[in-house]
Amino acid sequence: MRKTLYIIGLSAFVFSCTSQQNVKKNTYKPKTPVAQPKPVVKTTTPEAPKPKIVSDHGVDFFTTNIADPTKNDNTASYGSIVSAKPVGYKVVKTYFPAVAQNFRQRYLILHYTALPDDKSIMVLTQQAVSAHYLVNNTGDNEIYQLVDENKRAYHAGVSAWRNDKNLNDTSIGIEIVNAGYSTDGTGKRIFAPFSDEQMKKVAALAKDIATRYQIPATNVLAHSDIAPTRKQDPGPMFPWKKLYDEYQLGMWYDETAKQNYLEVAQLDFASRYIDTAFIFQVQTALQKFGYGIELSGKWDDATKKTIEAFQYHFRPQNYDGIMDAETWAILQALNQKYPVK
């Protein structure tokens, strides 16, 4: 009996010690508190209110630009807003306008009619050719609008400039009443001049259009620039330099750059002229500037007509279609000033 009690007591003691060790092992140790980051409260800048759409006799207008002009984006509409009218539904302008938009009108193309005033009006309004505007030569202060600026006029035809083709889609056309040209006994074209009063009209009209649609200098062009193998208008008598100097319209070269290129060109121009590599170089420079010319490596008819169109615009004193040192210097100076972006 004594032995039994001794064993029971010893067992209780061992169990007690073991329990105390387990308690020690599982004793809770509080963790050091970790600072929780404060929640970031996002503040939203209230969107500036958009200018209101103006309604007049049930027609909507939006004439304020809220887009980014540095991206050539523009939300202003020069005319009424054209909207769909789906049967059974209402088109609303709650979120009008989206800022990601720009003008269809990216080019301004200048022409002459080669007809007198009355025939110019008849042809441009009654036949399958048209322009947005016609500048008469009657000495008044009127300019005739023939086509809505938002619509395509049929004035450019098969055409190209830099990366764009079929420029009716993206241009505004101005026709100028002018007799065009006749030929002398040698077959040389003799072009009719433009009057100062008529040119003031053209300049004012072109400046207004180019300013409203943000048309860059490189996109104010002659019909002969965009279709050199088949068109000559407005010809070498058109005063491009006057437009550039007095109205900041269109392109012109810097005289210093031209002289620098001319000095280099004159050193060996005659010997290089017959070199195929040089012909490729000239054709490439014309193409780079904007003309739709194929690189043939030959002084072919298309190249001659393209050089002629270039001379009409930038070297009107000599428009024989032959590349000489001065024409070559002017072309290089223009490519330097107006690089393709």
C-alpha positions, 0 to 999 in steps of 0.5 A, a space after each residue: 500500500 505504501 508503495 502504491 501511494 509512493 508511485 501515485 505521488 511521483 506520477 502527480 509530481 511529474 505531471 505537474 512539472 510537465 504542465 508547468 514547462 508546457 505553460 512556459 513554452 506557450 506563454 503569450 508574448 505580445 508583438 511590438 506594434 507595427 505602425 500601419 500606413 495611413 490611407 492615401 486620400 486621392 483628390 480629384 481636380 474638378 474638370 473645368 466646365 466646357 463652353 456651351 453649345 450655342 443653339 440658333 433656330 434649332 441649329 447647334 454651333 460650337 466655336 471654341 477650341 478646348 483641345 490641345 493645339 500643340 497636337 493639331 487637335 481642334 474641337 471648334 466647328 466653323 459652321 453648324 454641328 451635323 448630327 444623326 437623327 435615328 428614328 425613335 432615338 434622341 442624339 444628345 450632346 451631353 459629353 460633346 465635344 471629345 478633345 481628340 479630333 482635328 480638321 479635315 482641311 489640312 491643305 490649301 491649294 491655289 489654281 488659276 482658271 485659264 478663263 475669263 470671269 463669266 466662263 470661270 463661274 459657269 464652268 466651276 458651278 455647272 460642270 464636273 469641276 469646282 473649288 471652294 472659292 473663286 477670286 474674280 478679277 473685276 476690281 470689286 471687293 467680292 469673293 465667290 464661295 462655291 462649295 461649303 468648306 466642310 465638303 469636298 470640292 473637285 479641284 485637285 484631281 489625281 494628286 500627291 504631296 509627301 505622304 498624302 494622296 487624293 488631296 480633294 479629301 483634305 484640302 480647300 481649293 481657291 481658283 483665281 481668274 487668270 488667262 493662264 499661258 500662251 506659247 511663243 514662236 519657240 514653244 515657250 510658255 508665256 504666263 499672264 500676270 495677276 493684278 495687285 488688287 486681285 492678289 490682295 483678295 487672294 492673300 486675305 482669303 488664304 490667310 483667313 483659311 490657313 489661320 482657322 485650320 492651322 494649315 502649316 506653310 508646307 501645305 500651302 501649295 500650287 496645283 502644279 506642286 501636287 500634280 506636276 506632270 499634268 498641271 501648271 497653275 497658278 504658274 510662275 507669275 503667281 507671287 509666292 515670295 510676296 505672300 511669304 514676305 507680307 502675309 507669312 503664308 507658304 514656304 520660301 528659302 533662306 537666301 544665306 542657306 541658298 548661297 552656301 549650297 550654290 557655292 558648293 554646287 558650282 564647283 563640279 555641277 557640270 560634271 555631276 549632271 550626267 552621273 546617274 547617282 547625282 540624278 538619283 540624288 536630285 530625284 530623292 531630294 524632290 521626293 523628300 521635299 514633297 513631290 510625287 516623283 519616281 526614282 528613275 535615275 534618268 532625266 525623264 519627262 516626269 522629272 523634267 516636269 517636276 523640276 519645272 513645277 518646282 521652278 514655277 514656285 521657287 525660281 520663276 525667273 527660269 522655268 525650263 525644267 532643267 536642273 541647274 546649280 541655282 535650282 539645286 541650291 534652292 531645293 537643298 535650302 528648302 529641304 533644310 528649312 522644311 524637313 519632313 517631321 
